[in-house]
Amino acid sequence: MANLVGAALLSLNLNYTNTQKQKTLYGVLQYGIDIYGAASSGAEWPANGGMGMGRKLPLLFAGVMLGDTNMQNFADASEYLIFQEDQQTFYVSQAEVDITNSGAWDPDTRGPVLPYSSTDIGLPDWGIRHSYTPENDNKHFESMYRASNYGPGCGTALAALMLGAKDLWNWPAFFDYHDRAVEISPGTEDNCPLPFQHEMWNTYRADYEPIWTRDYSTNVYSLGHYINSDQIIADHTVVDLYDTIPDAWMAEVKKMLLVYTGESHSHWMFIGLPLLQSVNASYASVTADNAIPPSYRTTDLRAANGRRNANSWGNYTGEQHWYTVPSEITVIKNGLTYQENNSLHVAAFGFAWCWDMTQTNVPGGTVDPVFGVRWAGSSASGPDGNARWGLDSADTALTGNSICMDTYLAATEQYISYCLSQGYTTKVFFSTGPIDTFSTATDESCAQRQLKNNYIRNYARKNSSRILFDYADILAWSNAGSENVLTWNSIPFQRIHSDNTLNMDGSAHTEDGDHIGPRGALRLAKAVWWFMARIAGWDGTPK
């Protein structure tokens, strides 16, 4: 039924004539009206294998086409969890971890079985009878009846998106799970999307953002993030796009000032940007290391890492300046005003992390019950001293530190709000931290660092107005397209690719202050030009 309904509604979106569409349209409308009648009388199509699919979409379609809000209301899964499609899809939580690791777990053993772990929390998934018998849940992607559901389900999901009815459907896990399932499946297994539906998905899914995609494409059970092409996110995928910027937008970038304020890791700008200019003079730049930013001009991208104090220019900007000390947050706001009033308008402003996520305090304290790691890092001048820290306020009990990643996010939001309130056009951006390794960075430390970087990414991607410079992801990938990913305790973590620690000629690099090699600095510089052009207003369309 779901295959037929999905195919019918997808067909109605194609360029057949109205006469050709008429019979299909009337049939689906009548079917939707019939489903509404049954639902309003108390009917339910419970999750059980694949037998109940294909009823919700016709109801929703009829409600939209007829403008009937009563019909539309029955499609709201948060109010009426009566359809199989919604009863089977969910986001993994601690409850699923607990039940699949207990004596109550009762999966269908005719196929492979796999329990959930804490690293799966947040994963969009499917369970054969999840809403009322979660004991039957099974993480394994080849579990019984899974393929027979995500096959027709993808046509249903796409048709609902094309109808503009995702919000009326009101069950995000259904859509995210099918993004995940189709991404994993090559489309060859039994009951996978029919060829027509698969072709429609491949052709049109990208038109309806956001799209859920895995963080690690080689891991079936990887957590993921949302893709929204309108959002400005500079990661490894944009490095090679630096030379697609139209000339008009190149000219705009050469009027802009980037302040990526930080400590030693911000020094890549003073190596990578001049290096890019030496390769191609069109990418002209001028930089200032812990000094007054370069004055306005129209010939160079300007980049600086300094910080304006009350009466002078500071050297480094650490966590104590950006987010752990409230009075210092005020100093940074005042510094933005000073620059605005002294012809040093900042076009883009962000914090260049140092080893703050890992250094000084090695992993310790109580093991996090969700992620299975001990937290590490430094919080210089924080209210609880320089101590290790986690993701949110719940981690204070584990670390003894009220500083957490939410503190950084909240401070960055303060700078965004301040600029808006003052009428400044400065774009304040989020950034991930370094993934190079120093002597005390154990694999556990790197794993908790990855969780912190992912937390920033996920936060930024939840709102398309937020801007992200993904420093870590850019350096985890080589120019040849290889990602350096390791694993600790089932947690995959990125580490700087060895290629990005080398000189341009491939020889070993001697440390020069930014803790990466010229190859890595050049990758960052290329990404920055793309990044600044997008901030200037370029929509990303290649020249």
Summary of the structure (lengths in Angstrom):
residues: 543
radius of gyration: 25.9
end to end distance: 46.4
largest distance: 76.0
contacts: 1868
relative contact order: 0.10
helix: 44%
strand: 12%
